[in-house]
Amino acid sequence: MIDLLNKILQTDTETEVLEFKKAERQFDKDKLGKYFTALSNEANLNNLRSAYLLFGISNDKRIVGTRISDSQINEYKRETANNSSPTLNFIRVERIPTDQGNVILFEIPAAPKGMPVAWKNHYYARDGESLAGLSIEKIERIRDQVQDDWSRAIIPEASLTDLDKSAIEKARLYYSEKNPHLKEDIFKWNDITFLNKAKLTINGNITRTAILLLGKPESDHYLNPGTSKISWVLRDRDGIEKDYQHFFCPLLLEVDKVYGKIRNLKYRYIKEGTLFPDEVDQFEPFTIREALHNCIAHQDYRLGGKINLVEREDGILVFSNSGDFIPQSVENVIQSDAPEAQYRNPFLTTAMVNLNLIDTIGSGIKKMFIYQKNKYFPLPEYDFSNHKVTVSIIGKVMDVNYARKLAQIPDLSLHEIMLLDKVAKHKELTTDEIKLLRDKSLIEGRKPNFHISSIIAKNIGKQSEYIKMRGIEDEYSEKLICDYLKKFEFARKADLFEMLVNKFPDILSDEQKQHKLKNLLQKMKNSGIIDINEKRQWFLK
């Protein structure tokens, strides 16, 4: 982040997509909202992905530092989501420490194509370095950015005979479940009436959406260069392909067949008293279907790619589809709980919502995260590289300390769990994230080598006692080590562990006790009290 900051500071002056503010202690939320929408609109007009607003920097690009807190930043995020239209939020907010003080960087997304962004129903823009109303000319330039919807296109040569009768009946059933007040009428409508009302066809004309969801397998050619193809591949623990199968339209029916290929085995937990259940399914059925439906809804079919589902025998499912991830980040989707401003395939997503296959407020992805955390499994892992969206679902415990923490502190927020998930996966944490986790005593260690804290949650009430006693215990343990070496002269680490294991606090696991002993020995060695020989034996100096 410091490299990005230095690059920004090398610009000659503020621009339509770059704003500096001192904001040493606070910044007016309403004014921030105006700058947010102005910078968002200007980023769109300049054909840029995003714009930047920086706190803690004066107009002459001198770093003055800001003391704005995490709680203030969270309030800014809430206010922005609640009052921007269409609903948008920051791509990221980063606190960057410098010698002159902290700088806060807000990355602001460009307005969606065809949709200028308003703040409390007013449009804003930049006039040089100043804030101004968005001119009619600029509003029209944005609104003229008509985005072609691939999924809405009518296929003139296609007819009702190209659709699968069973798929139509299944769609009718789903539509009736979504609209129970119309149930009697739905089953009386002829096929064309139903398809029009469910927004699968347009005035009786067959669309690409209708072919994709309801078309006969031989109708796939109508989608060319796109395809309805879903490939399922089974790989062993070494990544070698063991089995595969391809599926084509009607995807409304084929999703069940893809689901049926997955070996959803039972996962047995390592016994820790009553901490974990005996066993669970590796994968929640909802999670599999949601991931598949998201691939179908958001695939960029113009790229000619297929949807892939790789099942690994080591308990991991990997879903992927072509196309960039439009909402910018999964965190934005989960936190906003609001409809996205833009979809790649609006007609297709509307049809899938009407059939109760997906929602458009991000709650499906959020449910996937909740199902994973309820099993104490790692959270879904997203990768947006190479113009693809790839999500990996892990059906097992990968880090027992992470699982133990989730099991014993059930009131952790989803945001806190997402941060612990980053720690367990050895991902880099921002300064604000480190502070949040440290304030709650959820992590230990030094940057970048953090690990989930030593305090086992069943004894969470003993946390302060543990912190207070840690220094006393270290001193006592050092004395015991010295006494042992005086008596026996040499000792292996295993000998010392056997002596100390019952002296260490009960709230530490065996693994954490081993780690504690390692740190103690290193500390005593650095202090010149003990040393180690070529036989890996410790002795007094």
C-alpha positions, 0 to 999 in steps of 0.5 A: 500500500505504501507504494500506491501512496507514493505513486499517488503523491507523485501526481502534480495536483488533485484531479477529477478522480483524486482528492486529498483531505486533512481530516485529522480527527473527523470528516463530515459524513454528508460531505464525504457522501458528496465526494464519494458520488462525485469521484465515482461519476468522474471515474466512470466518465474517465473510463477508470475502474476507481477513484481515490480519496485520501485522509491525512494529507493536505492540498499541497500533498503534505502528510499531516496524519489522521486519527479517524478511528475504525468505528468512524470508518464503519459509520462512513461505510454504513452512511455511504451504503444507505444514501448512495443510489444505486447502492455502492460502497468503497472497494476498500479502505486502508490505513497506511502508517507513515513517519508523519502519521497515518493516512487513510485511503478510500478506493471508490468504484466507478459508477456502473455503466449507464447509471450515474450515482446520486447522494441523497437524490442529488448528482455530484461531479468535480469541477477541477479540484472543486465539488459541483453538481453533475451537469446535464451533459455528463448525466447524459454521457453516462446514461448513453452507455447502454450495456448489451445484455447477452442473455436477453437476445431473441433467437429468431430461428428458435421456437417452443419446440426447442425447449424441453417439456419437462424443464418447462413443467419444472420451471412452472413448479418453481414459479408457483413456489415463488408466487403461491398467490398465483398457484392456481392460475399458473398451472392453467396458463399455456406454455407461452403465457407462463414463459412470458410472465416468468420473463424467460421469453419476450412476447413469445419469442425465445431468448438465450435465457430460455435456451440456457435454462429450458432448451433441449441439449441439441439447442445449445448451438443457438448460444454459439459462441457461448455454451451451456456446458458444465464440466464435472471432473473428479481428481484424486489427492495427487490431482490426477483425473479419475472421472468426468462428465459434461452437462448441457441445457436444460440447466434447470434440470441438469444442476440436479444431475451435476449435484448427484455426481458429487460424493458428499461424504461424512466428515468425522471430527477429531474428538475434543470432549463435546466441543465438536459434533461426531460427524457432518456432511462435508458440503451443505446442499445449499452451498453446492447449488448456490455456487452452481447457480451463481456460475450460471447467472454470472458467467460471461457467455460472450467469452465462449467459456464453460462452467467447471466444477472440480471435485477433489478427493481430499475434500475440496470443491472448486467452481469456476466461470468466465468473466470478471467479478462485477461487485469488486469484492465478496466483502462488499456483497456480504456487508451491503445486503442490498441489490447490486447496481449492475449485473452481467446478465440482467435478463437471466438473473431476473428469470432465475430470481423468478424461479427462486434459484438465486436472490439479488441481495447477496444473501446467498453468498452470505449463507454459504459463509454461515454454513461453513462457519457453523461447521467450523470449516474454512470460509469459501475462498474466492479468486478473481484472477485471469478474468474468471471467478473461482470459488473453493469450498473446503469440506473439512477442518484445516486449522484446529485452532481456528475450528476450536475458536469458532466452536467456543466463541459462538458470538463472533461476528461474521466479519471477525470470523472472516479475519480469523479465516485470513489468519488461518490461511496465512493471508496479510492483514491490514493495520485496522484488522490487526488492531481489531483482532488484537483488541479482542485477544483473538491473535498472537504473534508478530507481523506477519507471523500471526497465529490464532491466540492461545486462549481456549474459549471454554476458559475465555473467562480466564483470559485476564488471569492467563495474561497476568500469570503468563510472566510468573509462569515463564519465570517459574518454568525457566527456574525448573529448566535451570534446576533440571540442567544443574542436576542432569547436565544435558537435556533434550527438548522432549525431556524438558517438555515431559517435565513442564507439560503439567506445569503449563496453564490448562488453557493451552493445548499440547501444541501451544505448550510445545510452542511455549517451550520453544519460545522459552528455550530461545529466550534463555539462549538469547539471554546467555543462560543456556545453549544447545550442542550439535546433538540437539541437547540443551546445557547451562552456559 
